[in-house]
Amino acid sequence: MTTTPRWTTLALALALTATAASACSSSDDGKSEAAPVRIVINPAAPPALPLVAEKNGDFKKNGMDVKITILPSTSITTFAPGLGRTYDIAWGTPADVIAASAQGHDIKVIAAAYVDSEEHQQGQLFASKSAKITSLADLKGKRIATPSLSGTLYLSVQTALRKAGVEAKDVELVEVPFPNMLDQLNAGRVDAVATIEPFVGGFKAAGHTGLGDPFLSVASPAVTGMWIANQGWAQKNPEKVTGFVAALDAAETWAGANDKEARDFLASALKLPPQVMAASTLPDWESDITAENLNPWIDAVAASGQVNGTLPKATDLVAGN
C-alpha cells in the first residue's frame, strides 16, 4: 500500500468536477446522507476486503454506513447497469470494465482492488499430469477449460497462448465452473484448466503441471481487480469515495499484520473450508491505480477482438484523470 494518500487527491478531483448537483445530493430532511453505500462483490478473496473493513469497523471510522451484497457472478457486466441505481460501488475486473464502458455504461474506476504479481499469483494454468505438456506451446490442439468464454481470465489465457505462438483457433476453449475443473482434469475430459485461488491448491496436491499465471502475460505486475462506480454518483459523493478507499486501506493493513485471523475470517465469510484458505495465496490488496495500469488490458482486449464498439481510453476510465 502506498504511503501517499492517493485517495485524498482522488476525492479532491471528484469534488472539483462536481457542480451544483453535488450540493443536491442530500435532501433537506437528510435522508440521502443517511442512506448506506451499497457495495456488491463476488464470493472470492480478491473482492472480500470490504467484508474485512466492515468487520473491523473501518467504514464507520470513516463516517460511512454500508450495505454489502454478495452475488455469485463472475462478470461486472451484471453490475454495470445497476450502478447508481441498485448499487453504488461494485467489484470489477479489467476486461469486464472495458467491455461495459464500450457498451455505453458511464462507469469510473475509483480504486484498484488487488495486484497480481510473481509473489502474489492469483491465477494459474494447469495441464494434466498424464499429458506430455510442459509449456504453453504444448497446448496447441488441446482442450482447455475456463470459467467462462469471456472476461479477464479468458482474455488472459488467450493472451498467454498468443504470446507462446498458439492462436485461439489452435485450441478448444470450453466453459467449466471453477469447482468442477479438478474433476474434469482428473477424468481426462480436458487437457488443461485456467483457475484461480483458492482452487489452485487442489491442483498442486493432485500433482498436475503448473504452466504459469496467465494474468501476468498481460502485465507483470497486473492490476487484475478494481472498484467501480457510476460517474455521476462518484462526482456527487467524493467523501464516500474517500471513505471507501480509506476503509479498504485500513483493512489491508490489518490483514497484513494478522494473517491467520484474516484467513479464518475469510474462510467463514466466503464459506470455504479453513484448510483451503490456509493453503491459498492471499491477494496483494492495493487501492492505488493509474491509467497506465489499464493500458495493457485495453491493448489485450483490442488484440483479442472480443469487444464490439469503441474501446475507452484508460484516462477516461480512471476517476481523477
Secondary structure as UniProt FT lines:
FT   HELIX           6..17
FT   HELIX           20..23
FT   TURN            24..25
FT   TURN            28..29
FT   HELIX           31..34
FT   STRAND          37..41
FT   HELIX           46..48
FT   HELIX           49..56
FT   HELIX           58..61
FT   TURN            62..63
FT   STRAND          66..70
FT   TURN            76..79
FT   HELIX           80..82
FT   TURN            84..86
FT   STRAND          89..92
FT   HELIX           94..102
FT   TURN            103..104
FT   STRAND          107..116
FT   STRAND          123..127
FT   TURN            129..130
FT   HELIX           136..139
FT   TURN            140..141
FT   STRAND          143..146
FT   HELIX           151..163
FT   TURN            164..165
FT   HELIX           168..170
FT   STRAND          172..175
FT   HELIX           178..186
FT   TURN            187..188
FT   STRAND          192..196
FT   TURN            197..198
FT   HELIX           200..206
FT   STRAND          209..210
FT   HELIX           214..217
FT   STRAND          222..230
FT   HELIX           231..236
FT   HELIX           238..257
FT   HELIX           259..269
FT   TURN            270..271
FT   HELIX           274..278
FT   STRAND          284..285
FT   HELIX           291..304
FT   HELIX           314..317
FT   TURN            319..320
//
